[in-house]
Amino acid sequence: MEFHRDRHRSRPEILTELYESLDRRYRPEDVADLVLQVLDGRLSRRELLVLERAAKHSSRRKGWFSSMSADYARAVGGARQVATANRLFEQRIEVDPDDPESLLEFAATMGDGIGWAPDRGDFLNDRLNRDAREAAGMELSKRQYNRRFRMLGRIAAKAGTLRTEQNKRRLLMVGVIGFAADIPLERFAADVDAACFTAYYTARRKLRREFSLSGRENPFDEVAQVLLDRCANQDRSDWWMIAQARASPDVLEHLTAEERGRLLGQWSAAMRHGADVLRTRWNPAVDRTTMIVRRGDDSTTWNNLALAYNAARAGWLACLASSNALELLDVACPGKVMRLMAADLAAWHRGTGGGVDPNTAVWAALPLPWEVLDGTGACTRADVAAACRTAGLDPEQSGWTAPAARRGVAVFRPTPELVHGVSIADPVWAALLRRAGVFSGKGVRSELAADARHGLASGVVVSDLPVVESPGD
C-alpha cells in the first residue's frame, strides 16, 4: 500500500492547514489524511496502516463533506456598526471591529465631538441639551445629535457583547483542546511529529457528544498512540507544545520542573477564571442532586463552561501530581462541576434501570467550587473523599482528589454524522433533519415536516433513542 500526498500543495502549506485546524472542528479522519500527506515517506509500514485506517474515511477520499460545521461559532464583530458610524459622523477612524477594546476606543474618539464617552453614554441622562450643544459649537439638529449618540451607545454595547462571546469561546477551546490554540505557528511547524500528534489528538478531543447512555469516548485512540510514540522515539521532541494539549503523566514526565510550574500556573488561572464565569451563570433553582435542565436555562453555555472548568481542574491536578504536591488539596480541594442534563435523557437512564451519575451526588454534597476558590466555602481533600465514598466512588480513580485513572487506548471509528447528538446514516439526510429542527427540542418546521417524517421512516437514524417522535407531533 502506498499513499501519495496532494501534488498541488507543498508540505508547509499542508502543515499550515493542520495548524489552522487547532481551533476549528475538523473530523479526526480529515486530520489523519493531512498527517499522512505531511509525513509521506517517513512512516513505517505499521504506522502507515494505522493512519490509513482513519484517513480512508476522510472527506477528500470519500468525495463528500459532513453536514456538521467544521468550526466552532465565532463572535460577530462590529464592522456593520462601525460602517454606520463612519457614515453618520462623516469621518473615518482606524479600528479593528473584532477587538472589543478597539471598538470602545473608536466610540470614545467619535464621541469627543458630541459629549459622549463610555462612562457618559446614558441616553436619558448624559445627552447635551440645546444650550450645551450650541456652547460646544455643534451645528446639529436634535434628531441628528440623538442618532449619533444612540449609535455610539450601540457600539459600546456591541463591544461588551463581543467581549463576552469571545471569552466564552476561549473558555470552550480550553475545555476541548487545552492551550493548543495559543501555540505559535513557528513553534508548531518546527517539530513536525509533535505538530501531527497535537493536531490529531485535539481533533479527537473535539468530537461531538452523542446522545447515548454510555460515557464519552476516550479521545486517545490508536492513531494518537502511534503519533505520540513517534515523538517519544525522537532524540528531541517539543514536549512543552504537546503538553499544551495533553497534560498526562506520560507527557508531563518529559517537562522540566520550571515548565511544570508554568503549566500549573496556566491551569490554575484557567480554572479560577472558569469558576468565576460559572458563578455568574449558576441558577440556584436547579436541583443539584439531578442537574436536570429547567425551562429558561442556557444549558449549552453552562455545559461548555463546565467542560472548560473541569478540563482546567484536571490539568491542574495532573501538574500537582507530577510535582508531588497533591498535599495542597488538604487545605482546599475545589470539586468538579456537573453538566446540565436534558429531561428526556434522564428519563431514559431511569427507564433502563440506571440512575443519576454518582458524580452528581458528590457535586451536590460539596460547596460550590467557586466558593471554595474564593475562600467563602471550605472543602478539603478529606471532605471530597468522604463524599466520594458515600456515593460509592474511589476519590482518586474517579478524578476527584487525583488525576483520573488512565483509560485504555481506544480503537478508531469513523466520526458519526450527528444531529443534536443523534447519529444519522447519511450527511444529506442529516442536513435536512437539522434544517427541519428534528431532535432540537423545538417545533419542526412545517414546510420540511413531510420530508423529515419520510427520512425517519426510512431508517436514517442509527442511534438508539428512548423515543422517536413523528416530526409532525
matplotlib code that plots the C-alpha trace (Angstrom):
import matplotlib.pyplot as plt

x = [0.0, 1.4, -0.1, 0.8, 0.3, -1.5, 0.9, -0.8, 0.2, 3.5, 4.3, 4.5, 1.0, -0.5, 1.3, -0.3, -3.7, -3.0, -2.1, -5.3, -7.3, -6.3, -9.1, -11.6, -13.6, -12.0, -13.0, -10.2, -10.2, -9.7, -6.8, -5.3, -5.4, -3.4, -1.0, -0.4, 0.5, 2.9, 4.6, 4.7, 7.8, 8.7, 6.3, 6.9, 4.5, 2.6, 2.3, 1.0, -1.6, -2.9, -3.1, -4.7, -7.5, -8.6, -7.7, -9.6, -12.8, -11.7, -13.9, -11.2, -11.1, -14.9, -15.7, -18.4, -18.4, -20.0, -23.2, -21.7, -19.8, -16.0, -15.7, -17.0, -19.3, -17.3, -18.5, -19.7, -17.6, -18.7, -17.9, -21.6, -21.9, -18.5, -19.6, -22.8, -20.9, -18.5, -21.4, -23.1, -20.1, -18.7, -15.2, -13.1, -11.0, -8.8, -10.4, -10.3, -14.0, -13.2, -11.4, -13.7, -11.2, -10.6, -14.3, -14.6, -11.7, -13.3, -16.6, -14.8, -12.9, -16.1, -17.8, -15.4, -17.2, -20.7, -20.1, -20.4, -18.0, -18.1, -18.9, -21.2, -23.4, -26.8, -29.3, -31.7, -29.2, -26.0, -27.0, -26.2, -29.2, -29.6, -27.7, -24.8, -24.7, -24.6, -21.9, -19.9, -20.3, -22.3, -24.3, -26.5, -30.3, -31.6, -32.5, -29.1, -27.4, -29.6, -28.8, -25.1, -25.5, -27.5, -25.1, -22.1, -24.2, -24.8, -21.1, -20.3, -22.9, -21.6, -18.1, -19.4, -21.3, -18.3, -16.0, -18.4, -18.8, -15.1, -14.4, -16.9, -15.2, -11.8, -13.0, -14.7, -11.4, -9.6, -12.2, -11.7, -8.0, -6.3, -3.9, -3.1, -4.8, -2.2, 0.8, 2.6, 2.7, 6.5, 6.8, 4.1, 5.9, 9.4, 8.6, 6.5, 5.9, 4.8, 2.6, 0.9, 0.2, -1.2, -3.4, -4.8, -5.3, -7.1, -9.4, -10.3, -11.0, -13.4, -15.7, -19.3, -21.1, -23.5, -27.0, -26.4, -26.3, -22.6, -19.9, -17.8, -15.3, -11.7, -10.0, -6.7, -7.0, -4.7, -3.8, -2.9, -0.8, 1.2, 1.8, 2.8, 5.2, 6.9, 7.6, 8.9, 11.3, 12.8, 16.0, 14.4, 10.7, 8.8, 7.1, 6.1, 4.0, 2.5, 1.7, -0.4, -2.9, -2.3, -1.4, -1.0, 1.8, 3.4, 3.8, 4.5, 7.4, 9.3, 9.0, 11.5, 10.4, 10.2, 8.0, 5.7, 5.4, 4.5, 1.9, 0.5, 0.0, -1.7, -4.2, -4.8, -5.6, -7.9, -9.7, -10.3, -11.5, -13.8, -15.2, -15.8, -17.8, -19.8, -20.7, -22.5, -24.4, -25.4, -29.2, -29.8, -33.2, -31.5, -31.7, -28.0, -28.9, -30.3, -28.9, -31.9, -32.2, -35.0, -37.0, -35.1, -31.6, -28.9, -27.7, -25.3, -23.4, -23.4, -22.1, -19.4, -18.3, -18.4, -16.3, -13.7, -13.6, -13.3, -10.6, -8.6, -9.1, -7.9, -4.8, -4.2, -4.4, -2.1, 0.5, 0.2, 0.7, 3.7, 5.3, 4.4, 2.3, -1.2, -0.9, -2.0, -5.5, -5.5, -6.1, -8.6, -9.9, -12.5, -14.8, -15.9, -18.9, -21.7, -23.3, -27.0, -28.9, -31.9, -35.1, -35.6, -32.1, -32.5, -35.8, -34.1, -31.5, -34.2, -36.2, -33.2, -32.7, -30.0, -29.9, -28.2, -24.5, -22.8, -20.5, -23.6, -24.1, -20.6, -21.1, -24.3, -22.7, -19.8, -19.7, -19.8, -16.3, -16.2, -16.9, -14.0, -11.7, -12.6, -12.4, -16.1, -16.6, -14.4, -13.7, -10.7, -9.4, -10.9, -14.3, -14.2, -13.0, -15.9, -18.5, -17.0, -17.1, -20.8, -21.5, -19.7, -16.7, -13.0, -11.9, -8.6, -9.6, -12.6, -10.5, -11.9, -8.7, -6.1, -5.7, -8.3, -7.2, -5.8, -8.2, -7.1, -6.3, -9.5, -10.0, -10.5, -14.1, -15.4, -16.9, -20.7, -22.9, -24.8, -27.9, -28.2, -26.3, -28.4, -26.4, -27.7, -26.6, -26.2, -24.9, -27.6, -30.4, -28.6, -28.6, -32.3, -33.2, -31.1, -32.8, -36.2, -35.4, -35.8, -34.3, -33.8, -36.4, -38.3, -41.1, -40.4, -40.6, -43.9, -42.6, -40.0, -42.1, -43.1, -39.6, -38.3, -41.0, -40.0, -36.4, -37.2, -39.4, -36.6, -34.3, -31.7, -31.4, -28.8, -28.7, -30.6, -33.2, -35.7, -38.5, -38.5, -41.4, -43.1, -41.8, -45.4, -46.1]
y = [0.0, 3.4, 6.8, 9.9, 13.4, 16.1, 17.3, 20.6, 21.7, 21.8, 20.3, 23.7, 24.6, 21.3, 21.9, 25.3, 23.8, 21.4, 24.4, 26.2, 23.1, 23.5, 26.0, 24.6, 21.4, 19.1, 15.5, 13.3, 11.3, 14.6, 15.4, 11.9, 12.5, 15.7, 14.0, 11.2, 13.9, 15.7, 12.5, 11.0, 8.8, 9.0, 6.3, 2.6, 0.1, -0.3, 3.4, 3.8, 1.0, 2.6, 6.1, 4.8, 3.1, 6.6, 8.6, 6.4, 7.9, 11.5, 13.8, 14.1, 10.3, 9.8, 12.8, 14.2, 16.6, 16.4, 18.3, 19.3, 22.6, 22.4, 25.3, 26.5, 29.5, 32.7, 36.1, 38.5, 41.7, 45.3, 46.0, 46.9, 49.3, 50.9, 51.5, 53.1, 55.4, 56.4, 57.5, 59.4, 61.2, 61.7, 60.7, 57.5, 56.3, 53.2, 50.4, 46.7, 45.8, 42.3, 43.8, 45.0, 47.4, 48.9, 49.3, 51.2, 53.4, 54.1, 55.1, 57.3, 59.1, 59.6, 60.8, 63.5, 65.9, 65.3, 64.9, 61.1, 58.8, 55.2, 56.4, 59.2, 57.3, 57.1, 58.3, 59.8, 61.4, 62.2, 63.9, 67.6, 69.9, 72.6, 75.3, 72.9, 71.8, 75.5, 76.3, 73.4, 74.8, 71.8, 72.6, 69.5, 69.2, 67.4, 64.4, 64.2, 64.5, 61.8, 59.5, 59.9, 59.4, 56.3, 54.9, 55.2, 53.5, 50.6, 50.3, 50.3, 47.6, 45.6, 45.8, 44.3, 41.5, 40.8, 40.6, 38.2, 35.9, 35.8, 35.0, 32.1, 30.8, 31.0, 29.0, 26.5, 26.0, 25.4, 22.8, 20.9, 21.4, 22.9, 25.7, 24.3, 27.2, 29.5, 27.6, 30.0, 28.7, 28.9, 26.6, 24.3, 23.9, 23.5, 19.9, 18.1, 14.9, 16.9, 19.0, 16.0, 14.4, 17.7, 18.3, 14.8, 14.5, 17.8, 16.8, 13.7, 15.8, 18.0, 15.1, 16.0, 14.2, 11.5, 11.1, 7.8, 6.1, 5.3, 7.8, 9.9, 8.0, 8.1, 10.7, 8.9, 6.3, 4.0, 6.8, 9.2, 6.4, 5.9, 9.6, 10.1, 7.1, 8.8, 11.8, 9.5, 7.8, 11.1, 12.4, 15.8, 16.4, 19.6, 18.1, 21.6, 22.0, 18.6, 19.3, 22.3, 19.7, 16.7, 17.1, 13.5, 11.7, 10.3, 13.8, 15.8, 13.5, 15.0, 18.6, 20.3, 21.4, 25.0, 24.0, 22.0, 25.0, 27.3, 24.9, 24.5, 28.3, 28.3, 25.6, 27.3, 30.6, 29.0, 27.0, 30.2, 32.1, 29.4, 29.2, 32.9, 32.8, 29.7, 31.7, 34.3, 31.5, 29.3, 29.1, 28.3, 26.9, 23.9, 20.7, 19.8, 16.2, 15.6, 18.5, 18.3, 21.5, 23.9, 25.9, 29.1, 27.7, 28.1, 24.5, 24.8, 27.7, 26.1, 22.7, 24.4, 26.4, 23.2, 21.5, 24.2, 24.3, 20.5, 20.3, 23.1, 21.4, 18.1, 19.7, 21.5, 18.1, 16.5, 19.1, 18.9, 15.2, 15.4, 17.8, 15.6, 18.4, 16.9, 17.6, 21.1, 19.7, 19.0, 22.8, 23.4, 21.0, 22.5, 19.9, 19.2, 20.8, 18.7, 19.3, 20.0, 17.0, 17.0, 15.6, 13.0, 11.6, 11.5, 9.6, 7.2, 6.5, 5.7, 3.6, 1.3, 0.7, 3.3, 6.2, 9.6, 9.6, 9.1, 12.0, 14.2, 13.1, 14.2, 17.6, 18.1, 17.2, 19.7, 23.5, 25.2, 25.2, 29.0, 29.4, 27.1, 29.0, 32.5, 31.3, 31.7, 28.0, 25.3, 22.0, 19.8, 16.6, 14.7, 16.3, 15.3, 11.8, 11.3, 12.5, 10.1, 7.1, 7.9, 7.9, 4.7, 6.2, 5.9, 9.6, 9.1, 6.8, 8.9, 12.1, 14.0, 14.1, 13.0, 12.8, 10.3, 6.8, 6.4, 4.7, 2.1, 3.2, 3.5, 1.8, 4.3, 4.5, 6.9, 10.1, 9.7, 12.2, 13.8, 16.0, 17.3, 14.2, 11.7, 9.6, 9.8, 7.4, 10.0, 13.6, 14.7, 13.4, 14.9, 18.3, 18.1, 16.9, 19.7, 22.4, 20.9, 21.2, 17.5, 16.4, 20.1, 20.1, 22.8, 22.7, 21.1, 23.4, 22.7, 23.1, 20.4, 18.1, 15.7, 15.2, 14.8, 12.2, 10.3, 10.3, 9.0, 6.3, 5.3, 4.3, 7.0, 7.3, 4.8, 5.8, 4.1, 6.5, 6.4, 7.7, 8.7, 11.1, 11.9, 15.2, 16.3, 15.8]
z = [0.0, -1.0, -0.3, -2.3, -1.0, -2.9, -5.5, -5.8, -2.3, -0.6, 2.8, 4.5, 3.1, 4.4, 7.8, 7.9, 7.4, 10.2, 12.4, 11.5, 12.4, 16.1, 16.9, 14.3, 14.3, 11.7, 11.8, 13.0, 9.7, 7.8, 10.1, 9.7, 5.9, 6.3, 8.6, 6.0, 3.5, 5.9, 6.9, 3.5, 3.1, 6.8, 8.2, 9.0, 7.5, 10.7, 11.2, 7.7, 8.2, 11.4, 9.9, 6.7, 8.6, 9.7, 6.6, 4.2, 5.7, 5.1, 3.1, 0.4, -0.1, 0.1, -2.1, 0.2, 3.1, 6.5, 7.2, 10.6, 10.9, 10.7, 13.1, 16.4, 16.4, 16.3, 17.7, 15.0, 15.2, 15.0, 11.3, 10.5, 13.4, 12.5, 8.9, 10.0, 12.5, 9.8, 7.6, 10.3, 11.5, 8.0, 9.0, 9.1, 12.0, 12.0, 14.1, 14.5, 14.5, 16.0, 19.1, 21.9, 23.2, 19.8, 19.3, 22.6, 21.7, 18.3, 20.0, 22.5, 19.8, 17.8, 20.9, 21.7, 19.5, 20.9, 24.6, 24.6, 26.5, 27.6, 31.2, 30.0, 27.5, 29.1, 26.5, 29.1, 31.5, 29.6, 26.4, 25.9, 25.8, 23.1, 25.1, 25.8, 22.1, 21.0, 23.5, 22.1, 18.6, 17.3, 14.2, 14.5, 14.8, 17.8, 15.6, 14.1, 17.5, 19.0, 16.1, 16.7, 20.5, 20.1, 17.5, 19.9, 22.6, 20.3, 19.5, 23.2, 23.8, 20.9, 22.4, 25.6, 23.8, 21.7, 24.7, 26.4, 23.4, 22.7, 26.3, 26.1, 23.0, 24.6, 27.6, 25.3, 23.5, 26.8, 27.6, 24.4, 23.5, 26.5, 25.4, 22.0, 20.2, 21.7, 20.1, 17.7, 14.1, 14.0, 17.0, 15.6, 12.3, 13.9, 15.2, 12.6, 14.6, 17.7, 15.4, 13.8, 17.2, 18.6, 15.6, 15.5, 19.3, 19.5, 16.7, 18.7, 21.7, 19.7, 18.8, 19.5, 22.3, 21.2, 22.7, 24.5, 27.9, 27.5, 28.5, 26.2, 24.1, 25.0, 22.7, 22.9, 20.2, 18.3, 15.8, 18.6, 20.2, 17.0, 16.6, 20.3, 20.0, 17.1, 19.4, 22.2, 19.8, 18.6, 20.3, 20.9, 20.8, 21.8, 24.8, 26.1, 22.9, 23.3, 27.0, 25.9, 24.5, 26.7, 30.4, 31.2, 33.2, 30.1, 28.7, 31.9, 32.8, 29.8, 31.1, 33.4, 36.9, 35.6, 32.7, 35.0, 37.3, 34.4, 33.2, 36.7, 36.8, 33.4, 34.5, 37.9, 36.2, 33.7, 36.5, 38.5, 35.5, 34.5, 38.1, 38.1, 34.9, 36.1, 39.3, 37.1, 35.2, 38.1, 38.7, 42.4, 41.4, 39.7, 41.7, 42.3, 43.0, 39.5, 37.4, 35.1, 33.0, 33.8, 31.4, 30.5, 31.4, 28.8, 29.1, 26.1, 27.7, 31.1, 29.8, 27.7, 30.8, 32.9, 30.3, 30.4, 34.2, 34.6, 31.9, 33.7, 37.1, 35.6, 34.2, 37.5, 39.3, 36.8, 37.3, 41.1, 40.9, 38.6, 41.1, 44.1, 45.5, 45.9, 49.7, 48.8, 48.4, 52.2, 52.6, 49.7, 47.1, 44.8, 43.3, 39.7, 38.0, 36.6, 33.3, 32.9, 31.6, 29.3, 31.0, 28.2, 28.6, 32.4, 31.9, 29.5, 32.2, 34.7, 32.2, 31.6, 35.2, 35.6, 38.0, 38.5, 37.8, 41.3, 40.5, 40.7, 44.3, 45.1, 43.4, 45.3, 48.7, 48.4, 48.4, 45.0, 43.5, 43.1, 46.8, 47.6, 45.3, 46.7, 50.3, 51.1, 51.3, 53.0, 51.2, 51.9, 50.3, 53.2, 52.6, 49.0, 49.8, 52.3, 49.7, 47.1, 49.5, 50.3, 46.6, 46.0, 44.1, 44.6, 45.1, 43.3, 40.5, 39.6, 39.4, 42.4, 44.5, 41.9, 38.2, 36.9, 36.1, 32.6, 30.2, 27.6, 24.1, 22.0, 18.6, 15.9, 14.5, 11.8, 13.1, 13.2, 11.4, 14.3, 14.5, 18.1, 19.3, 17.3, 14.7, 11.1, 8.4, 5.6, 5.7, 3.2, 5.4, 8.4, 6.8, 6.0, 9.5, 11.1, 8.9, 9.8, 13.6, 14.3, 17.7, 18.6, 21.3, 19.4, 16.9, 13.5, 10.5, 8.8, 5.3, 5.9, 8.2, 5.5, 4.2, 7.8, 8.5, 5.4, 6.4, 9.9, 8.5, 6.1, 8.9, 8.6, 12.4, 13.6, 17.2, 20.0, 21.1, 24.0, 21.8, 18.1, 17.7, 14.4, 13.1, 12.8, 16.6]

ax = plt.figure().add_subplot(projection="3d")
ax.plot(x, y, z, "-o")
ax.set_aspect("equal")
plt.show()
